[in-house]
Amino acid sequence: MSYELVENPAYAGRTPTPQKAVCHDGSPFVSVKCACGYVQHLHETQLAAIPEDAEVGSPCKGCGELHVYPPGFFEYAFQQMRLAGWIE
């Protein structure tokens, strides 16, 4: 795997509190770090129409490598963020 989910550095060391996303579309997002070091984020609204059993492909905006995420990868990430208390 040439990518990993990473914490948003702006929230490092903070206690989770449910928040609205302040990014461009106002929806929660996950941050993914490529092996090249580039960190990009994908919004829940971008992923909402994709079937649960589908793989998701997204090129790294830093190096162009295609990342293929397994089915359920993002649903699980958003679920964990909700359980931790980061998003509503």
N, C-alpha and C positions, 0 to 999 in steps of 0.2 A: 504494500500500500504506500503510495507516494503522497499521502495527505493525512491530516489529523484534525479533529475538532479541537479548537483552542478557546480559552476564555477570552472575553473582551478585556484587553488591558486597562481600559478606562474604569473597569469595575473591580480590579484586583484588590483584595483585602476588604471589600465592602460586604456588609451583611445583606443577604438577598431581601429585596422588597419588591412586590409586584409593580411593574412599571409598564407604561406604554412606550413602544419603540419611538425613538426620535429621528430615525432615518427617513429617507425620502418618501416611502409609501406608508409609514406609520405602523407597519406590521412587525412582529418579532422576527429576528433573523439569527442564524447560526454563523459563526466564523470558522472558516476552514483554512488551514495553513498548508501550503504545498511544500514539497521537498526543496523547492527553489527558494523558499522563505517568504514568498508572497502570501498575504492573508487577504482572502476575499470573503464576502458574506452572501448568503442566500436567504431570501425572505420567505416566510411561511406562505404569503400570498402567491409567490412565484411557483411554489410547489403544490399548492392546493388542488389543482386540476389533474395532477398525475396520479394514476391508479396506485393503490397501496402495494401491489405486487410487481410494479415496474422498477427497473433500474433507472437511475438518473445520471445522465452524462452532462458534464460541464467542463469546459476548458479553463485552465488556469489563465488568469489575465496577466500573469507575470511571465511565464515561459511558454504557454500554449499547450502544455500537456493535458490530454483529456483525462479527467477524473471520472470514474464510473462508480457510483455509490450504489450499494445493494438495496433491494427492496426493504422498506421500513427504516432505513438509516435516519432520515430526517424526522419522521414521525417520532421515533424514539428520542432523538435529541430534543425536540420541542417538548415532549412529555417529561423528560428529565428536568428541563428548565422550569416547567410549571411545578413539578413536584418539589423542586428546590426553593420555589418561591420567587423566581426572577421575573416571570411574566404571568399575566392574568390568564 
